[in-house]
Amino acid sequence: MLRAAHSARARGASCVELLLHSSELMPRGSPTFRTAAAIERLYANLEALFEDLSAWCEGLTLCEFHTRMTTPRQPRDPPKWPGGRLRRSVVR
């Protein structure tokens, strides 16, 4: 999971989505996590994932993400030099 998240970040993805069914969080709830030990490893992996993601991701609902991606950004006020004169900026 962590590798997939870092790969998405490196590609410049605008979102990373994680989906788990509640049945996957209990032993024998899915073929992948058959034992209590497997579930504990999953919890440890999720904890490491969320710890890492918290440094560079922000949790949003799908509705919040849609709004953010479809709302035009407002232009910022032009930066000023001390004394109130406008400063020209060059973006490279």
C-alpha positions as CSV (number, residue, x, y, z in Angstrom):
1,M,0.0,0.0,0.0
2,L,2.8,2.4,0.9
3,R,4.6,1.7,-2.3
4,A,1.5,2.3,-4.3
5,A,0.9,5.7,-2.6
6,H,4.5,6.8,-3.2
7,S,4.3,5.7,-6.8
8,A,1.1,7.8,-7.2
9,R,2.8,10.8,-5.6
10,A,5.9,10.4,-7.9
11,R,3.6,10.4,-10.9
12,G,1.9,13.6,-9.7
13,A,-1.5,12.0,-9.0
14,S,-4.1,14.3,-7.6
15,C,-5.5,11.7,-5.3
16,V,-4.9,8.3,-3.7
17,E,-7.9,6.3,-2.7
18,L,-8.0,3.4,-0.2
19,L,-11.0,1.1,0.0
20,L,-11.5,-1.7,2.5
21,H,-14.7,-3.6,3.4
22,S,-15.3,-4.0,7.1
23,S,-15.3,-7.8,6.6
24,E,-11.6,-7.5,5.7
25,L,-10.9,-6.3,9.2
26,M,-11.7,-9.5,10.9
27,P,-10.2,-13.0,10.7
28,R,-11.6,-15.1,7.8
29,G,-13.5,-12.1,6.5
30,S,-11.5,-12.3,3.3
31,P,-9.2,-14.8,1.7
32,T,-6.3,-12.5,2.2
33,F,-6.6,-12.1,5.9
34,R,-7.5,-15.6,7.3
35,T,-6.0,-15.4,10.8
36,A,-5.9,-13.0,13.7
37,A,-2.2,-12.6,13.1
38,A,-2.9,-11.6,9.5
39,I,-5.3,-9.0,10.7
40,E,-2.8,-7.6,13.2
41,R,-0.2,-7.3,10.4
42,L,-2.9,-5.5,8.3
43,Y,-3.5,-3.1,11.2
44,A,0.2,-2.5,11.6
45,N,0.5,-1.8,7.8
46,L,-2.4,0.6,7.9
47,E,-0.9,2.4,10.9
48,A,2.4,2.9,9.0
49,L,0.5,3.9,5.9
50,F,-1.5,6.6,7.6
51,E,1.5,7.9,9.5
52,D,3.4,8.3,6.3
53,L,0.4,9.8,4.4
54,S,-0.4,12.3,7.1
55,A,2.9,14.1,6.3
56,W,1.9,14.8,2.7
57,C,-1.8,14.0,2.1
58,E,-5.1,15.5,3.2
59,G,-8.2,13.4,3.8
60,L,-11.2,14.5,1.8
61,T,-14.6,13.0,1.0
62,L,-15.3,12.4,-2.7
63,C,-17.6,15.4,-2.6
64,E,-14.8,17.7,-1.2
65,F,-12.3,16.4,-3.7
66,H,-14.8,17.1,-6.6
67,T,-15.4,20.6,-5.3
68,R,-11.6,21.3,-5.0
69,M,-10.9,19.9,-8.5
70,T,-13.7,21.7,-10.2
71,T,-13.7,25.1,-8.5
72,P,-11.6,27.7,-10.3
73,R,-8.8,29.1,-8.1
74,Q,-9.0,32.7,-7.3
75,P,-6.0,34.8,-8.4
76,R,-3.9,36.1,-5.6
77,D,-3.3,39.8,-5.0
78,P,0.0,40.8,-6.6
79,P,2.9,40.8,-4.2
80,K,4.2,44.2,-3.1
81,W,7.6,45.5,-2.3
82,P,8.0,47.3,1.0
83,G,6.7,50.7,0.5
84,G,3.7,49.6,-1.5
85,R,5.2,49.4,-5.0
86,L,4.2,46.4,-7.1
87,R,6.8,43.7,-7.7
88,R,7.0,41.8,-11.0
89,S,7.2,38.1,-10.7
90,V,8.5,35.7,-13.3
91,V,7.5,32.1,-13.2
92,R,10.0,29.7,-14.8
